[in-house]
């Protein structure tokens, strides 16, 4: 019965990681522009960040919800950043020469961790997820037995890692079929970021 918590954590994390977000897009871009090994570093670190976010949401979900309700500027800032980066990628002129010159040297682990951690929508998702989980009388809380919490957060980590790995495999298939993939991916990524930003803006206005 206790293994049920691994499955719940894995399922909740996978559902939360399916929509295209900053971590997913970073994994796709890194796989295409560099390789799957570098993308895996992002996924590993993003998984750790997901566990921390879910733990924080479990620890003080009511406080977090009130904080975001009172500080709307944080959500607006996220929208502005997403749409700014998206617009930059759409209108950016990329050539193979420029790509080699501007190679990314920063740590993929750091990038993955920061993209995973600095993500208010994911924090809100986990608050909602815990509400749904506890509606089924599972009563998961910070006071739950340590083995239960360990198994649940292990599931969270595995779910995030598997989902991002799947995105990476999809990117490899795409890379082998599409000509001038970097240019195409910049445009697609830009459009997706703007869509995510618009969706977030609509959510704020509701």
N, C-alpha and C positions, 0 to 999 in steps of 0.2 A: 504493500500500500504506500509505503514511504517513497518508493521510486516514482510514484505518480507525480511528485513535485518536480522531478527532473523533466518529465514530459510537459508539465504545465509551463515551466520556465522556458523550455525549448520552443514550445508552440507560441507563447506570448512574445518572445524575443523575435522569432522568425516573422510573425505577422507585423510587428513594429518595424522590422528592417526591410520589409518588402517594398514599400513606397520609396521612390528615388529620393534620397537625401544626400547630404554632403559627403558622408562616408562612402556610399554606394558609387557616387559619381567619381570620387577620388580613386576608388578601386578600378573602375572602368578605364579612366584616363591613364592610370599608371600601368595597367596591363597592356594597353594599346601602345603607349608611347615608350614604355620600357619593357617590363616583362612581368609574368605572373608571380615570380618570387618576390619582387619589390611590392607588388600589390598585396601579397599575403602578409607582409609586415604591417601594412595599414590595417588589414582585417584583424590581426592579432591584437594590436593596440586599441582599435575601435571596440573590440569585444570587452576588453578590460574597462574601458570608459562606460560601456553599456551596463556592466555589472554595478559600477559605482553610481550611475544615475538611477538605476532601479532600486538599489539599496537606499539611496537618499530619498527617493520618492516613497518607499515603504516606511522609512523612519519618520518623515514629517510631511505626509501628503497634504494635509489640510493647510498647513502653514505655507507650503509652496503654491498651492492653488490661490490662496489669498494674496500672496506676494505678486504673482503675475497679474492678478486682477487689479491690484493697486498700482502697479508699475507697467502700464501699457506701453511706455516708451521702449522697453526692452524688446517686446514683440515687434514693434514698428521698426526698430533698428535692425532686427533680423531680416525683415522684409526688404529694407533698403539695401542691405549688404548683398542679399541673394540676387536682387534685380540688377545691382551695379555690376557684380561679377558676371552675371549672365549676359548683360549688354556688352561688356568688354569682350567676352569670348565670341559673341556673334559678329562683332565688327572688327575683331583682331585679324590682321593679315599675317598668316603663318606660312613660312617657307621652310624647306628641309634644312637650309643653311642656318636659319635663325634657331631652329629647334636644337641643333647640335651645340650652337653657341650658348644657348640658355638652358643647359642641362640642369636638372634639379639635383642639388647636392645635399639638401637638408634631410634630416632623419625621417624616414617613412614612419617609424614608430611614433615619433613626436607628432607628425601630421595626423596620423590615424587617431591618436589619443585625443588631440585637441578638437578635431572634427567631430569625434564621438561625444566628447564631454560638453563642448559649448553648443548645445543643441536643445534649446527650450521646448520645441514641439515634442521631442522624445520624452522629456521629463513629464510633460502634461499627459502624454500617452500612457506612461507607467502609472500615473495617478489613477487614470480611468481604468487601466487594466487591473489594478489591485482591487478597485471597487467591484469589477465584474467577477474576479476570482473569488472574493469573499462573499459574493451573492450566492455562491454554490456551497456555502457552509464549510469551506476549506480553512477559513480563518487564518490566513497567512499574515503574520505581523512580525515586528522586530523582536517580540517576546517569544516567538516560536522556538522550539528546540533547535539547537545548533545543527544536528544532522539534517533537519528539514530545510533550514536556511542554506546550508552548504549545497545540498542537492538541487534546490531551486535555482540558486545563482550559478551553479555549474551548467544547468540547463539553459539559463539566459546566455551565458558565454558561448556555449556550443551552438545555440540557435543563431546568434549574431554571426559567428564565424562561418557556419555553413551557408547562410544566406549571402554573405559577401563573397565567399568562395564561388558560389554559383554565378554571381554577377561576373566574376573574373573569368570563369570558363566560357560564359556567353560572349564576353569581349574578345576572347581568343578566336572563337568561331567567326565573329564579325570581322576581326582583323584580317583573317585569311580570305574573306570574300569581297571586301570593299576596297576599291582603289583609293589612294590618298586618304587613308583612314583618319589621320591626325586632324586634317582640315575639317573633315566631316564631323568628327567627334566634338571638336570645338564648337561647331554650330549647334549640334544636337544638345550638348551639355549646356550651352548658353540658353537655349530655348527651354530646356527642362528646369533650369534654375529660376528663370523668369516665371514659369508656370507654378513652381513651388512657392515663389514669392507672392504671386497673385492669390493662390489658394490660401496662404497664410493671412494675407490682407483681408480676404473675404471672411475667414474664421474670426478675425479680430473684430470686424464690423458687426458680426451677428450678436 
